[in-house]
Amino acid sequence: MGFLALLRSFPDYRRLFIARTISLVGDWFNLIALIALLREVTGGNAETLGAMFILKMLPTAVMGPLAGVTADRYSRKTIMVLSDLTRFLLVMSFFLIPYFPGFAVPLVLSLTFLQACGAAFFEPAYNALLPNLLPPSGLSTANVWGAASWSITYALGSGLGGFATHLLGWQAVLLLDALTFLISAWLVWKVAVPARKRKHVRVDLMHILGIRDMISGFHFIRGHPRIAYCMFLKMGLMLGGSFGLVLTLFGERIYTFGNRPDLGVAILMTARAAGTGVGPVLARRLTEDKLESMRKACLFGFFFGSLFYVLFGIVKGPYLAVGLVFIAHMGSAVVWVFSTVMLQRLVPDEFRGRVFASELGMATLMIAGTTWAVGVLVESVGMSLFLLPIILGSGVFLSGLVFTAVGMHPSLRGRFNEES
């Protein structure tokens, strides 16, 4: 089923898709505005920028188990609405920062962390809810175009956010960001979610804390090697996960496009987003929605993306750099999208929230670790920026070799040809 037919045939999916897309536009506006705000108060220090990227990602890893249990136990729609409303209030809190200039940096970082905590509950609930709104045949289309919408909003949000921040200031951009969360919450609330079967459980301290659910989720993953394999794909890809910070530093310091750092960052981020949108759309035409074909496409994505990461560090020139970023993220996006589709088709509903929260948590933990390392290498060690993408690309390449070898294990070989 094509994407437009999917939107016409499933109105609840349409509302959810539009809500997430609008919210994503605000996220990218938010990122550019916060970079400008930190530049205003710190001068663009790499370690401070790295700390902001880490704090935007760390809650997904730290709160992943709780977010997963919550998504499997309670209404996923309600979780997403509360996540949007919480983030609206937190974004509005950024406007208090000028009244406390002596605490500007810790306040920005603290609010960034809390906002990411709210987001940590949204994405697992969204991914777990999607198979309840669509037939299995529609999941590949939905995720491919979900990635495309992520890319389009990334491009629009980063590009327009860069121009808007340059012309209007970070305050106007953050106000627009806050409004997107209100619109998203309203649309999600209108989604009609099918009733889920509830199992009778013994209520005790282990249940209240979610520990029993976490343990059962772990045992489920351990007994299903295909699911474990798919869960680790994103984590392996994120050996290059600090590329967001690397692009920010290149845009701020090297490829400024007319000595305008906001514009430099926005153009590189837009190239990244465009590649992320194009890669999965092209790859889907070759996989024909077959699990084994998707797995092989993921391996191709590792090697393809890593090659152009390395070239980005070797070849110099702003326009060539934009093209290399675009092509590199065509490959990495295939891994991100197809690993999600495979999990949605393999994981039963009762475990879906925990699986997606754990998967995203591991990936963001890897992003946080590599981002911290990049900040230290640049500021404390003084490493050349051009060495960073070479190192990151090499890590992604080695990760692809590992997944190629593991996929040949008898417990996995040929098993992705089966749906159940």
C-alpha positions as CSV (number, residue, x, y, z in Angstrom):
1,M,0.0,0.0,0.0
2,G,1.3,3.4,-0.9
3,F,1.8,6.2,1.6
4,L,-1.1,8.4,0.4
5,A,-3.4,5.4,0.4
6,L,-2.2,4.6,3.9
7,L,-3.1,8.1,5.1
8,R,-6.5,7.9,3.5
9,S,-7.4,4.5,4.7
10,F,-6.3,4.8,8.3
11,P,-7.4,8.2,9.8
12,D,-6.0,7.5,13.2
13,Y,-2.6,6.8,11.8
14,R,-2.9,10.0,9.8
15,R,-3.5,12.0,13.0
16,L,-0.6,10.4,14.7
17,F,1.7,10.9,11.7
18,I,0.8,14.6,11.5
19,A,1.2,15.1,15.2
20,R,4.7,13.5,15.3
21,T,5.8,15.5,12.2
22,I,4.7,18.8,13.7
23,S,6.4,18.0,17.0
24,L,9.6,17.1,15.1
25,V,9.7,20.5,13.4
26,G,9.7,22.1,16.8
27,D,12.5,19.8,18.0
28,W,14.9,21.0,15.2
29,F,13.9,24.6,15.8
30,N,14.7,23.9,19.5
31,L,18.1,22.5,18.7
32,I,19.3,25.4,16.6
33,A,17.9,28.0,19.1
34,L,19.7,26.3,22.0
35,I,23.0,26.2,20.1
36,A,22.6,29.9,19.5
37,L,21.7,30.5,23.2
38,L,24.8,28.5,24.4
39,R,27.0,30.4,21.9
40,E,25.7,33.6,23.4
41,V,26.6,32.7,26.9
42,T,29.7,30.4,26.4
43,G,31.2,31.5,23.0
44,G,30.5,28.0,21.4
45,N,32.7,25.9,23.7
46,A,32.8,22.3,22.3
47,E,32.5,20.6,25.7
48,T,29.4,22.7,26.6
49,L,27.8,21.9,23.3
50,G,28.8,18.2,23.8
51,A,27.2,18.3,27.2
52,M,24.0,19.6,25.7
53,F,23.9,16.9,23.1
54,I,24.5,14.3,25.8
55,L,21.8,15.6,28.1
56,K,19.3,15.6,25.2
57,M,20.0,11.9,24.7
58,L,20.9,10.4,28.1
59,P,17.4,10.2,29.5
60,T,16.4,7.8,26.7
61,A,19.0,5.4,28.0
62,V,18.6,6.0,31.7
63,M,14.8,6.0,31.7
64,G,14.4,3.4,28.9
65,P,13.4,0.5,31.2
66,L,10.8,2.6,33.0
67,A,9.5,4.1,29.7
68,G,9.2,0.6,28.2
69,V,7.2,-0.8,31.2
70,T,5.0,2.3,31.1
71,A,4.3,1.9,27.4
72,D,3.3,-1.8,27.9
73,R,1.2,-1.2,31.0
74,Y,-0.7,2.0,30.4
75,S,-2.4,3.8,27.6
76,R,0.2,4.7,24.9
77,K,-1.9,7.6,23.7
78,T,-2.1,9.1,27.1
79,I,1.6,8.8,27.6
80,M,2.3,10.7,24.3
81,V,-0.2,13.5,25.2
82,L,1.4,13.9,28.7
83,S,4.9,13.9,27.1
84,D,3.9,16.7,24.7
85,L,2.3,18.8,27.5
86,T,5.3,18.4,29.8
87,R,7.6,19.5,27.0
88,F,5.5,22.5,26.3
89,L,5.9,23.7,29.9
90,L,9.6,23.0,29.9
91,V,10.2,24.9,26.7
92,M,8.3,27.9,28.1
93,S,10.7,27.8,31.1
94,F,13.6,28.8,28.9
95,F,12.2,32.3,28.8
96,L,13.1,32.6,32.5
97,I,16.8,32.2,31.8
98,P,17.6,35.9,31.1
99,Y,16.5,36.7,34.6
100,F,19.2,34.5,36.1
101,P,22.3,35.3,33.9
102,G,24.7,33.9,36.5
103,F,23.1,30.4,36.2
104,A,22.4,30.5,32.4
105,V,24.5,27.4,31.4
106,P,23.3,25.1,34.2
107,L,19.7,26.2,33.6
108,V,19.9,25.6,29.9
109,L,21.4,22.1,30.5
110,S,19.0,21.2,33.2
111,L,15.9,22.2,31.2
112,T,17.4,20.4,28.2
113,F,17.7,17.2,30.3
114,L,14.2,17.5,31.7
115,Q,12.7,18.1,28.2
116,A,14.6,15.0,27.0
117,C,13.1,13.0,29.9
118,G,9.6,13.9,28.6
119,A,10.6,12.8,25.1
120,A,12.0,9.5,26.4
121,F,8.4,8.3,27.0
122,F,7.0,9.5,23.6
123,E,9.0,7.5,21.1
124,P,8.7,3.9,22.6
125,A,4.9,4.5,23.0
126,Y,4.7,5.7,19.3
127,N,6.6,2.8,17.9
128,A,4.7,0.3,20.1
129,L,1.3,1.8,19.1
130,L,1.9,1.9,15.3
131,P,1.3,-1.8,14.8
132,N,-2.1,-1.4,16.6
133,L,-3.2,1.1,14.0
134,L,-1.9,-0.5,10.8
135,P,-1.8,-4.0,9.2
136,P,1.6,-5.6,9.0
137,S,1.7,-4.8,5.2
138,G,1.6,-1.1,6.0
139,L,4.4,-1.0,8.6
140,S,7.2,-0.8,6.1
141,T,5.6,2.1,4.2
142,A,4.7,3.9,7.5
143,N,8.3,3.7,8.9
144,V,10.0,4.5,5.6
145,W,7.9,7.6,5.2
146,G,8.2,8.3,8.9
147,A,11.9,8.5,8.3
148,A,11.3,10.7,5.3
149,S,9.1,13.0,7.3
150,W,11.8,13.1,10.0
151,S,14.2,14.1,7.3
152,I,12.0,16.7,5.8
153,T,11.2,18.2,9.2
154,Y,14.9,18.0,10.1
155,A,15.7,19.9,6.9
156,L,12.9,22.5,7.4
157,G,13.4,22.8,11.1
158,S,17.2,23.1,10.9
159,G,17.2,25.3,7.8
160,L,14.3,27.6,8.9
161,G,15.4,27.4,12.5
162,G,18.9,28.7,11.5
163,F,17.4,31.6,9.4
164,A,14.8,32.4,12.1
165,T,17.4,32.3,14.9
166,H,19.7,34.6,12.8
167,L,16.9,37.1,12.0
168,L,14.5,36.9,15.0
169,G,16.6,35.5,17.9
170,W,16.3,32.3,19.9
171,Q,13.3,33.5,21.9
172,A,11.0,33.6,18.8
173,V,12.2,30.2,17.7
174,L,11.6,28.6,21.2
175,L,8.0,30.1,21.2
176,L,7.3,28.3,17.9
177,D,8.8,25.1,19.4
178,A,6.4,25.3,22.4
179,L,3.4,25.7,20.2
180,T,4.2,22.6,18.2
181,F,3.9,20.5,21.3
182,L,0.4,21.8,22.0
183,I,-0.7,21.0,18.5
184,S,0.8,17.6,18.7
185,A,-1.0,16.8,22.0
186,W,-4.3,17.8,20.6
187,L,-3.9,15.6,17.5
188,V,-2.8,12.6,19.5
189,W,-5.7,13.0,21.8
190,K,-8.1,12.6,18.9
191,V,-6.6,9.2,17.9
192,A,-8.9,6.2,18.6
193,V,-6.8,3.4,20.0
194,P,-8.0,-0.2,19.9
195,A,-8.6,-1.8,23.3
196,R,-5.7,-4.0,24.6
197,K,-6.1,-7.2,26.5
198,R,-5.0,-6.9,30.1
199,K,-3.5,-9.8,32.1
200,H,-4.3,-10.3,35.7
201,V,-1.1,-9.7,37.7
202,R,-0.2,-9.9,41.4
203,V,0.2,-6.3,42.7
204,D,3.2,-6.0,45.0
205,L,6.4,-3.9,45.3
206,M,8.0,-5.7,42.3
207,H,5.0,-4.9,40.2
208,I,4.7,-1.3,41.3
209,L,8.4,-0.6,40.5
210,G,8.1,-2.4,37.2
211,I,11.0,-4.8,38.1
212,R,9.0,-7.9,37.3
213,D,8.1,-6.5,33.9
214,M,11.7,-5.6,33.2
215,I,12.8,-9.2,34.1
216,S,10.2,-10.8,31.9
217,G,11.2,-8.5,29.0
218,F,14.8,-9.5,29.4
219,H,13.9,-13.2,29.4
220,F,11.8,-12.7,26.3
221,I,14.7,-11.0,24.4
222,R,17.2,-13.6,25.5
223,G,15.0,-16.4,24.1
224,H,14.6,-14.7,20.7
225,P,18.0,-14.3,18.9
226,R,16.5,-12.5,15.8
227,I,14.9,-9.8,18.0
228,A,18.2,-9.4,20.0
229,Y,20.1,-9.1,16.7
230,C,17.7,-6.4,15.4
231,M,17.9,-4.5,18.8
232,F,21.6,-4.1,18.6
233,L,21.7,-2.8,15.1
234,K,21.1,0.8,16.1
235,M,23.6,0.6,18.9
236,G,26.3,-0.6,16.5
237,L,25.4,2.2,14.0
238,M,25.7,4.7,16.8
239,L,29.5,4.1,17.1
240,G,29.2,7.1,14.7
241,G,26.5,8.7,16.7
242,S,28.3,11.8,17.7
243,F,28.2,12.9,14.1
244,G,25.5,15.5,15.1
245,L,28.1,17.2,17.3
246,V,30.8,16.9,14.6
247,L,28.5,18.6,12.0
248,T,27.8,21.3,14.6
249,L,31.5,22.0,15.1
250,F,32.2,21.9,11.3
251,G,29.4,24.4,10.8
252,E,30.5,26.6,13.6
253,R,34.2,26.6,12.9
254,I,35.0,25.5,9.3
255,Y,32.1,25.5,6.8
256,T,30.4,28.7,8.0
257,F,29.1,29.8,4.6
258,G,29.8,33.5,4.6
259,N,31.0,33.6,8.2
260,R,27.5,32.8,9.5
261,P,27.8,29.9,12.0
262,D,24.0,29.4,12.3
263,L,23.7,29.0,8.5
264,G,26.7,26.7,8.4
265,V,25.2,24.3,11.0
266,A,21.8,24.5,9.4
267,I,23.1,23.6,5.9
268,L,25.1,20.6,7.1
269,M,22.1,19.4,9.3
270,T,19.8,19.8,6.3
271,A,22.1,17.7,4.1
272,R,22.1,15.0,6.8
273,A,18.3,15.1,7.0
274,A,17.9,14.9,3.2
275,G,20.0,11.8,3.0
276,T,18.1,10.2,5.9
277,G,14.9,10.7,3.9
278,V,16.1,9.4,0.5
279,G,18.0,6.3,1.6
280,P,15.2,4.2,3.1
281,V,12.8,5.2,0.3
282,L,15.2,3.8,-2.4
283,A,16.1,0.8,-0.3
284,R,12.5,-0.2,0.2
285,R,12.0,-0.7,-3.5
286,L,14.7,-3.3,-3.4
287,T,13.7,-5.2,-0.3
288,E,10.1,-5.9,-1.2
289,D,9.2,-5.9,2.6
290,K,11.1,-9.2,3.2
291,L,12.8,-9.5,6.5
292,E,16.0,-11.1,5.2
293,S,16.3,-8.5,2.5
294,M,15.9,-5.8,5.1
295,R,18.7,-7.4,7.2
296,K,21.0,-7.4,4.2
297,A,20.1,-3.8,3.4
298,C,21.1,-2.9,7.0
299,L,24.6,-4.5,6.5
300,F,24.9,-2.5,3.2
301,G,23.9,0.6,5.1
302,F,26.8,0.1,7.6
303,F,29.4,-0.1,4.9
304,F,28.0,2.5,2.6
305,G,27.5,5.1,5.4
306,S,30.9,4.5,7.0
307,L,32.7,5.0,3.6
308,F,31.3,8.5,3.2
309,Y,31.8,9.4,6.8
310,V,35.6,8.7,6.2
311,L,35.6,10.7,3.0
312,F,34.0,13.6,4.7
313,G,37.1,13.8,6.9
314,I,39.5,13.4,4.0
315,V,38.1,15.6,1.3
316,K,37.9,19.4,2.0
317,G,35.5,21.9,0.6
318,P,32.1,23.2,1.8
319,Y,30.0,22.1,-1.1
320,L,31.6,18.7,-1.5
321,A,31.2,18.2,2.3
322,V,27.5,18.8,2.0
323,G,27.2,16.1,-0.7
324,L,29.2,13.6,1.4
325,V,27.0,14.2,4.4
326,F,23.9,13.6,2.3
327,I,25.2,10.3,0.9
328,A,26.6,9.0,4.2
329,H,23.2,9.4,5.9
330,M,21.4,7.6,3.1
331,G,23.2,4.5,4.3
332,S,22.9,5.0,8.0
333,A,19.1,5.8,7.7
334,V,18.5,2.4,6.1
335,V,19.9,0.7,9.3
336,W,17.7,2.9,11.5
337,V,14.5,2.5,9.6
338,F,14.7,-1.2,8.7
339,S,15.7,-2.3,12.2
340,T,12.5,-0.6,13.5
341,V,10.3,-2.3,10.9
342,M,11.8,-5.7,11.7
343,L,11.1,-5.3,15.4
344,Q,7.6,-4.1,14.8
345,R,6.9,-7.3,12.8
346,L,8.7,-9.7,15.1
347,V,7.8,-8.5,18.6
348,P,4.3,-9.3,20.2
349,D,2.3,-6.4,21.4
350,E,2.7,-7.2,25.1
351,F,6.5,-6.8,24.9
352,R,6.7,-4.1,22.2
353,G,7.1,-1.1,24.6
354,R,9.9,-2.7,26.6
355,V,11.8,-3.8,23.5
356,F,11.7,-0.4,21.7
357,A,12.6,1.4,24.9
358,S,15.6,-0.9,25.5
359,E,16.7,-0.6,21.9
360,L,16.5,3.2,21.8
361,G,18.1,3.4,25.2
362,M,21.2,1.4,24.1
363,A,21.5,3.5,21.0
364,T,21.3,6.8,22.8
365,L,23.8,5.5,25.5
366,M,26.2,4.9,22.7
367,I,25.5,8.3,21.2
368,A,26.1,10.0,24.6
369,G,29.4,8.1,25.0
370,T,30.8,9.0,21.6
371,T,29.6,12.6,21.9
372,W,31.4,13.0,25.3
373,A,34.5,11.5,23.7
374,V,34.4,13.9,20.8
375,G,34.0,16.9,23.1
376,V,37.1,15.8,25.1
377,L,39.2,15.0,22.0
378,V,38.5,18.5,20.6
379,E,38.8,20.7,23.7
380,S,41.2,18.8,26.0
381,V,43.3,16.9,23.5
382,G,43.2,19.4,20.6
383,M,42.5,16.8,17.9
384,S,41.9,18.1,14.4
385,L,38.2,18.2,13.5
386,F,39.0,16.4,10.2
387,L,40.2,13.3,12.1
388,L,36.9,12.9,13.9
389,P,34.7,11.6,11.0
390,I,37.5,9.3,9.9
391,I,37.5,7.7,13.4
392,L,33.7,7.5,13.6
393,G,33.4,6.1,10.1
394,S,36.0,3.4,10.9
395,G,34.0,2.4,14.0
396,V,30.8,2.1,12.0
397,F,32.6,-0.1,9.4
398,L,33.9,-2.4,12.1
399,S,30.4,-2.7,13.5
400,G,29.1,-3.7,10.1
401,L,31.7,-6.5,10.0
402,V,30.6,-7.8,13.4
403,F,26.9,-7.9,12.4
404,T,27.8,-9.7,9.2
405,A,29.7,-12.3,11.1
406,V,27.0,-12.7,13.8
407,G,24.3,-13.1,11.1
408,M,26.1,-16.2,9.9
409,H,25.6,-18.0,13.2
410,P,23.4,-21.1,13.0
411,S,20.7,-19.6,15.3
412,L,20.2,-16.7,12.8
413,R,21.2,-18.0,9.4
414,G,18.1,-18.3,7.3
415,R,15.8,-17.5,10.2
416,F,14.9,-14.0,8.8
417,N,13.1,-15.7,5.9
418,E,10.4,-16.6,8.5
419,E,7.8,-14.1,9.6
420,S,6.9,-15.6,13.0
